Amino acid sequence: MKGGRPVRQAVSRACPLLPLKASSLAPCGRYADHSRRAALHAGPDLNRPGRPRVSRYMRLRMAILVLLGLLAAAGCGASASAQDGYGPADVRFNQQMIIHHRQTIQLAELAAERTATAWVKELSGKLIAGDKADIEAMTGWLKSWNEQVPSEQPAEEGEELRAGPGFDRGWLTMVAEHLRHGVHMAEEVRTSGRHQPTLQLAGRIIRDQNAELSGISERLA
């Protein structure tokens, strides 16, 4: 076509041909400026060679990390569930042992006021400190289970004991009977409970109170 030759010549003068390489593919003139501005707004070219491979690697790595996190969380949840599981025997023991410990504290406070014997004073102080710590732990467990915590009762234990020569023997006899009952309660929950912290507490009560009973027996012999 005769009319096409001037157009081709005009295009050739405006955009001279270059050796065929990457730069020759870019538009020229005002079209080149427009293309560069569009490229800037478009952001990085995700289709560059090698880029899809890196993206797939990163996605795979993130997926593995997420999977490992889920597995770890599931394992921790299962462990916590096994440790925190409880049953009626655990609830009953904690409620009854709170009452039992409060009675022990009442007896111990009575001895602190009415005895003149150093060993009895020392034993009473030890009982008060240990049982208060146990009550705090058991109260926390019952509240976490939405179970009732026994209310405080008026002090009645040992009120009939009077200060004097016979106080220590009467007090030690009463405390020994009380501690034996506590050991029996702890032994029962060890066979029927399933809350691990409660079972550990019961084991310590058995050990400590049997040791205290041995000391009392020596004093009463």
C-alpha positions as CSV (number, residue, x, y, z in Angstrom):
1,M,0.0,0.0,0.0
2,K,1.4,3.4,-1.0
3,G,-0.2,5.2,1.9
4,G,1.5,2.9,4.4
5,R,5.1,3.9,3.6
6,P,5.1,7.4,5.1
7,V,3.5,6.1,8.3
8,R,6.2,3.4,8.7
9,Q,8.9,6.0,8.1
10,A,7.4,8.3,10.7
11,V,7.2,5.6,13.2
12,S,10.8,4.6,12.5
13,R,12.1,8.1,13.0
14,A,10.1,8.5,16.3
15,C,11.2,5.1,17.6
16,P,14.4,3.9,16.0
17,L,15.0,0.1,16.0
18,L,17.5,-1.2,18.5
19,P,19.1,-4.6,18.8
20,L,16.6,-7.1,20.2
21,K,17.1,-7.2,23.9
22,A,15.1,-6.4,27.0
23,S,15.4,-2.6,26.6
24,S,14.1,-2.7,23.1
25,L,10.7,-3.9,24.3
26,A,10.0,-0.8,26.3
27,P,7.7,1.8,24.7
28,C,9.2,5.2,23.7
29,G,8.1,8.8,23.7
30,R,5.2,9.9,25.7
31,Y,3.9,6.3,25.7
32,A,7.1,5.3,27.6
33,D,6.5,7.9,30.3
34,H,3.0,6.7,30.7
35,S,4.2,3.0,31.0
36,R,6.8,3.9,33.6
37,R,4.2,5.7,35.7
38,A,1.9,2.8,35.5
39,A,4.7,0.4,36.5
40,L,5.4,2.5,39.6
41,H,1.8,2.5,40.7
42,A,1.5,-1.2,40.0
43,G,4.2,-2.1,42.5
44,P,6.8,-4.9,42.2
45,D,6.5,-7.4,39.5
46,L,5.5,-10.7,41.0
47,N,6.1,-12.5,37.8
48,R,9.9,-12.0,37.7
49,P,11.8,-15.2,37.2
50,G,12.4,-17.0,40.6
51,R,9.8,-14.9,42.5
52,P,7.0,-17.5,42.4
53,R,9.4,-20.2,43.7
54,V,10.3,-18.0,46.8
55,S,6.6,-17.3,47.4
56,R,5.7,-21.0,47.4
57,Y,8.6,-21.7,49.8
58,M,7.4,-19.0,52.2
59,R,3.8,-20.2,52.0
60,L,5.0,-23.8,52.7
61,R,7.1,-22.6,55.6
62,M,4.3,-20.6,57.2
63,A,1.9,-23.5,56.8
64,I,4.4,-25.8,58.6
65,L,4.8,-23.3,61.4
66,V,1.1,-22.9,61.8
67,L,0.6,-26.7,61.9
68,L,3.3,-27.1,64.5
69,G,1.7,-24.4,66.6
70,L,-1.7,-26.1,66.4
71,L,-0.2,-29.4,67.4
72,A,1.7,-27.9,70.4
73,A,-1.5,-26.1,71.5
74,A,-3.5,-29.3,71.3
75,G,-0.9,-31.2,73.3
76,C,-0.8,-28.5,76.0
77,G,-4.6,-28.5,76.1
78,A,-4.8,-32.2,76.5
79,S,-2.1,-32.1,79.3
80,A,-3.9,-29.3,81.1
81,S,-7.2,-31.1,80.8
82,A,-5.8,-34.3,82.2
83,Q,-4.2,-32.5,85.2
84,D,-7.2,-30.3,85.9
85,G,-9.8,-33.1,85.7
86,Y,-11.7,-33.7,88.9
87,G,-14.6,-35.7,90.2
88,P,-17.2,-35.8,93.0
89,A,-14.6,-37.4,95.4
90,D,-12.2,-34.5,94.9
91,V,-14.9,-31.9,95.6
92,R,-16.1,-33.7,98.7
93,F,-12.6,-34.2,100.1
94,N,-11.7,-30.5,99.6
95,Q,-14.9,-29.3,101.2
96,Q,-14.6,-31.6,104.2
97,M,-10.8,-31.1,104.6
98,I,-11.3,-27.3,104.7
99,I,-13.7,-27.8,107.6
100,H,-11.3,-30.3,109.2
101,H,-8.3,-27.9,108.9
102,R,-10.3,-25.0,110.4
103,Q,-11.0,-27.2,113.4
104,T,-7.3,-28.0,113.7
105,I,-6.5,-24.3,113.6
106,Q,-9.0,-23.6,116.3
107,L,-7.3,-26.3,118.5
108,A,-3.9,-25.0,117.7
109,E,-4.8,-21.4,118.6
110,L,-6.2,-22.6,121.9
111,A,-2.9,-24.3,122.7
112,A,-1.0,-21.1,121.8
113,E,-3.0,-19.3,124.5
114,R,-3.1,-21.9,127.3
115,T,0.0,-24.0,127.2
116,A,3.4,-23.2,128.8
117,T,5.2,-26.1,127.1
118,A,7.6,-25.0,124.3
119,W,7.1,-28.2,122.2
120,V,3.3,-27.8,122.3
121,K,3.6,-24.2,121.2
122,E,5.9,-25.2,118.4
123,L,3.5,-27.9,117.2
124,S,0.5,-25.6,117.3
125,G,2.3,-22.9,115.3
126,K,3.3,-25.5,112.7
127,L,-0.3,-26.7,112.4
128,I,-1.7,-23.2,112.0
129,A,0.7,-22.2,109.2
130,G,0.4,-25.5,107.2
131,D,-3.3,-25.8,107.4
132,K,-3.9,-22.1,106.4
133,A,-1.8,-22.7,103.3
134,D,-3.8,-25.9,102.5
135,I,-7.1,-24.1,102.9
136,E,-6.1,-21.4,100.5
137,A,-5.2,-24.0,97.9
138,M,-8.4,-26.0,98.3
139,T,-10.5,-22.9,98.3
140,G,-9.0,-21.9,94.9
141,W,-9.7,-25.3,93.4
142,L,-13.3,-25.3,94.6
143,K,-13.9,-21.8,93.2
144,S,-12.3,-22.8,89.9
145,W,-14.8,-25.7,89.7
146,N,-17.7,-23.4,90.7
147,E,-18.3,-25.5,93.8
148,Q,-19.4,-24.3,97.2
149,V,-16.7,-23.3,99.7
150,P,-17.8,-24.2,103.3
151,S,-18.6,-21.2,105.4
152,E,-16.7,-20.3,108.6
153,Q,-18.0,-22.0,111.8
154,P,-17.8,-20.6,115.4
155,A,-14.8,-21.8,117.4
156,E,-15.9,-24.8,119.5
157,E,-13.0,-27.3,119.3
158,G,-11.3,-27.8,122.7
159,E,-13.2,-25.1,124.5
160,E,-13.7,-27.5,127.5
161,L,-9.9,-27.7,128.0
162,R,-8.6,-25.4,130.8
163,A,-5.2,-24.1,131.2
164,G,-3.2,-25.9,133.9
165,P,-1.2,-29.1,134.5
166,G,-3.6,-31.3,132.6
167,F,-4.0,-29.1,129.6
168,D,-1.1,-30.4,127.5
169,R,-2.1,-34.1,127.8
170,G,-5.8,-33.4,127.1
171,W,-4.9,-31.2,124.1
172,L,-2.4,-33.7,122.6
173,T,-5.0,-36.5,123.0
174,M,-7.6,-34.4,121.2
175,V,-5.2,-33.3,118.5
176,A,-4.0,-36.9,117.9
177,E,-7.6,-38.1,117.3
178,H,-8.2,-35.2,115.0
179,L,-5.1,-35.9,113.0
180,R,-5.9,-39.6,112.6
181,H,-9.3,-38.6,111.2
182,G,-7.5,-36.4,108.7
183,V,-5.2,-39.2,107.6
184,H,-8.2,-41.4,107.0
185,M,-9.9,-38.8,104.8
186,A,-6.7,-38.4,102.8
187,E,-6.3,-42.1,102.3
188,E,-9.9,-42.3,101.0
189,V,-9.5,-39.7,98.3
190,R,-6.2,-41.3,97.2
191,T,-8.2,-44.3,96.0
192,S,-11.3,-42.4,94.6
193,G,-10.1,-39.0,93.5
194,R,-8.5,-38.0,90.1
195,H,-7.5,-34.4,90.5
196,Q,-3.7,-34.6,90.6
197,P,-3.1,-31.5,92.9
198,T,-5.6,-32.9,95.3
199,L,-4.0,-36.3,95.3
200,Q,-0.6,-34.7,95.9
201,L,-2.0,-32.7,98.8
202,A,-3.6,-35.9,100.3
203,G,-0.3,-37.7,100.1
204,R,1.5,-34.9,101.9
205,I,-1.2,-34.8,104.6
206,I,-0.8,-38.5,105.2
207,R,3.0,-38.1,105.5
208,D,3.1,-35.0,107.6
209,Q,0.3,-35.9,110.0
210,N,1.6,-39.4,110.6
211,A,4.9,-37.8,111.6
212,E,3.1,-35.5,113.9
213,L,1.2,-38.4,115.4
214,S,4.5,-40.2,116.1
215,G,5.7,-37.1,118.0
216,I,2.5,-36.9,120.0
217,S,2.6,-40.6,120.9
218,E,6.1,-40.1,122.3
219,R,4.9,-37.2,124.5
220,L,1.9,-39.2,125.7
221,A,3.8,-42.4,126.5
